């Protein structure tokens, strides 16, 4: 555990003690199966107590909620304690959504949801002060890193390709590649076997990318929001895959998920004039949330479909977009999409 995570964990433990709870933090211990270090907590009240595996996420926002839940719900070793989400500060809305998803949590402001034999705590609405709010900028959110990792997730064979090919697929400057590749090798996302780079592909990597994408890049892809007069007729809309592709909820539906889209996501530089005229698309006001189409700008270079359909973006991006909604049905659809299209290439740890 790094210094910042350790400081956050101690702050959260102190906040829990402020609720008259006993908290014991055990040091990092390597698991018997994968050798990864884990930190454990025991939280109790009187003679009752419960063990947790600390799941530290410095920042949590609505767009990253789905990815975090996907990470925490990966299969663990039999008998392992449940994960306790540890974070800096949660809004009342996020606290409520986590409780609805039955994900226990605690933050540095004193918000918490803990439930077990003889133990129930639910506190929300507390806010961090300005000093606590200071956010650490992480390397995981650099645009070049996110774009390169997305290209490798779409096409793992790119890992062994020359830098020029990776830069073209990711749409990043060639000069940025050495730094990004070195970072990915240092954190284990890339490994070198027989002098060839190889993507360390697993669900953990996929979920970490989806989380970092939601925080560091997704917001910048949004071009505009539009009202669709004929929203339900979207399957018949004339999209040219060379210029526009379905993403998010409609893409999930096309890829076999039982999901009725509530938002239509299209990736492209602009909406086709023919589509705008035929479907009577008009700019949406900020207060409008129904029958919406969102246009998002592609952030990749060479065409990356990676197992999807000609009319959809890559399943990995559809997966990330579904998780970024934080919506329960979309999170369930993301799991179904993973099972059908991604699990073979990104197996659970």
N, C-alpha and C positions, 0 to 999 in steps of 0.2 A: 504494500500500500504506500502511495506517495505521501509527501508531507501534507499537501492540500487535502487529500481524502481523509487522512488521519485527523487533521484539525476539524474538518466537518463532522466526522464521526464523534469526536469528543464533544463538540458543541451540541449535537443532537442528543447524546447520552445525558448531558447536563440538563437539557430542556426536559427530557423525560423524568429525570430526578425531581424537577420542579413540580411534577404531578404526583409526588410522594411515591414514586416507583423506585424499586431497586434495579440498577443496571450494572451488569458486569460485562466488560468487553474482553474477549479472549484474543490473543495475537494471531497473526496469519499462520495458518497451518495448511500444508499441501495435502490435497485430496489423494486418496489411494489409487484412483483410476487414472486421472489425467495430470496429476502433479501440480495443478493450479492452486495458488494460495487463496484461502478463504478466511474471512474474519467472522467470528461468531459472537452473538450477544445472548445474554440471558436477562430477560425483563420480568420482574415479578412484583407482586403485591402481597405482603404478609407471607403466608405459607404456600401461596400459589406462584408459579413462574412458568415461563415458556422460552424455549431456545429459538433463535432465528439465525439465518445466514444473512449477513449484512450485504445489501445490494446498493452500492453508493452511486448515485447519479447527481452530479453537482447542480444541474439545472433541469427543470421539467416545465414544459410549456404544452398547451393543448395539442400542437402539431406533432409533438414527440411522444405523447402518451401511448399511442398504439404500439410504437416500436419498443418502448420500455416494457410494456406488458408482454409483448412477444418474447423479449429477452428473458424476463423473469419466469415465464411459463415453460421454458425448455425443460425436458425431462431431467431429473436429477437422480442421484443415487438413492436407492431404497433406504428409507429411514432418515434421510437428511431433513433438517428442520426447514420450515418454510422461509422464503426470502422476505426480508423486511426492507422496503424501499427507504433509503436514507437520502434526503435531499436538502437543499438550502431553505427553500420556502415554497409553500403551496398556496394558491388562491383557494377560496372557499369552493369555487366551481370544480377545480381539479380534485380537491379533497373529496367532494361528494361523488365525483365520477370514479375515483379509485375505490371508494367504499362500495359503490354499486357493483364494481367489478370484483369485489372481495379481495382486493389487494391491500395488505396491511402496510402502513407507512409511518414515518416520523420525520419531522423537519426541525431545523434549527430555531424556528420561531416558537415551537411548542405545539404545533398542530400534529395530531397523531390519530391513527386508527389501529388498535390492537384488540384481538379477540381470541380467546382460548379458555380452557377450563379455569374458572375462578378469576378471569381477567377480561375486562372490557373497558376500553378507553376510546372515546371519540371526541376530538377537539378540532375545530376548524375556525377560520376567520382571523387568526392571529397574523400579524404582519412583521416582517423583518425591519430593523432600522436601516438607515442608509449605509452604515459601515458593513452590515451583514450582507447587503444586497450586492456589493461589489462583485462582479463576475470575472472569473478567470477565463482568459481567452485560450482555448485549446487548439492544438495543431490539427485535431480532427475536423475542424470546421473550415480549413483553408479550401478555397474553391478548386484549385488545381488538384489537391489531394482527392477531394470528393469526385471530381470528374474522371480522374485516372482510375480510381477504384471502381467507379461505375462501369467504365469500359472493360476492365478486367473481369468484373462480375458477369457482364454480358458475354464476354468471350475469353474464358480463362486461358486459352492458347496464346493470347496476346502477351501473357506474362514473359514468355521466352522470346518474344519478337524484338527487333531493333527498336531503339527509342523513337525513331521517326514514325514507325507504324503505330506505336502506342499514342504518341502525340496527336496523330491524325485522327485516330478513333475517339480520343477523349476531347479533342478540340482545345488543347492547351499548347502553350509555347514550348518548342523543343528544349529551350534552355531551362525550363522548369522541371524537366523529367529527372535529372540526376538527384535533386533534392527530394522529390516526392518518392522515387524508388527507394532511396536510402532510408527514408522514414518508414515506408511500408515494410522493409526488411527488418528494421530495428524493432518494430512492434509485432513482428511475427505474421503480418498479413501476407507477406511474400517470403518464401523460403528458397534457398538455393540447393539443388540436388544435382550432382554430377555436372556442376558448373552451369546449370540451366535454372533460370528463375521459374518458380511455380507458385500459383496462387494457393494459399492455405485455405481452401474453400470449405466452409462449414456454415451452419445456420447462425452461429455466433457472429461471424463476419458479415453475413447478409443483414442481420438485425442491427449490428453496430453501424453499418453504412446507412440503413434506413433512418436510424435515430439521428445521426450526424447530418444527413441530407435534410431532414425536417427542420433542424435548427439552423443550418448554415447555408443552404442553397435554395430550398424550395420556395421560400418567400420571394426570391428575386426572379423566379420564372413566371410569375403571374403578370400577364399583359392586360387583361380586362375581364369583366363579368358582364354577361348579357342575359336578357330575358328571352325565353323561347316560347313563342305562341303555340307551337306544335311540339311541345316537349316530349310527349309519349311516342311520337313517331320517329325518334332519333335513329332506330335501326335502319331506316330507309334514307337517311341523309346522305347526299353524294359527297363523300370525302375521297380525295385523291391521295393514296398512301405516299406518293412522292412528295407531297406538300403538307398534309395534315394527317394525324393519326389519333385514334381514341386512346385515352389514358384513364386512370382512376376507375370509377364505378362502371361506366359503360364497357370499358376494356375487360374488366373482371367478368361481366355478364357474357361478353363474347367468348371469353376463355373458359366458360363452363361453370361459373359460380352462380348459385341461386340467389342473386341480389337484384333488387329492383332499384335502379339508379335514382338517387335524389339530387345529384349534381352531375352534369355532363361535362367531362374534362376533355379538351382537345389540345393536342400539342401541335404547334405550327407557328410560323412567323406572323401570319395574319389569317383571318377567316376568309374563305373564298367568297367573292362578291355574289356569286350565284347562290350560295348557301344563305347568306344574309338576306337576300331578296326573297328567296323561296320560303324560308322559315320565319320571316318577319322578325329577325333578331334585332334587339334594340339594347343600348347600354343600360345596365341595371343601376339603380340607386343603392347606396350603402345599406339602407334599411330593408331591402328586398332579399329574401332567402329561399324563395320557391321558384321552380321552373327555370333554374339558372344554368347557363353555360359559362364555363371558365376557359379562357384561352391561355395556355402556358407556352413559353418559348422553349424550344429544344435547347439543351445545353451540351449535346454531344456532337461529334464530328461525323465520321463515316457511319453509315446506317447500321444501327444496332437493334435487331429484333430479338435475337437470342431465344428462339423457341416460341415466340409469340405468333400472332397472325399478321398477314400483310397490313391489315388495317389498325393494328394496335402497336403501342410502344412495347418495349421489352417487359416481360413478366416481372422482373425485379423492380422496375420502376412502378408498375401497377401495384405491386405488393407494398412498396413504400408509400405511395399515395393513399392507399386504403388505410394503412396504419396511421397516417398523418391526420386523418379526419377525427380520430378518437372515438368514433361512433361504434357502438357495440356490434351492429350488423356488419359494418365494414371490416372490423377486426376479425370477426368470424369468417367473412369472405376471404380475408387475407390469409388466414390459416388454410382454408380450402384451396386457394390458389397455390400456396406453398406446397401442399400435399400433392397436387396434381402436376405442377410444372417446375418446381424448384427443389424439391426434397432430394432428388437423385444427385443433383450437382452440388447441393449445399446441405449435407446430412446433419442431423442433430449431433451435438457433441457427445 
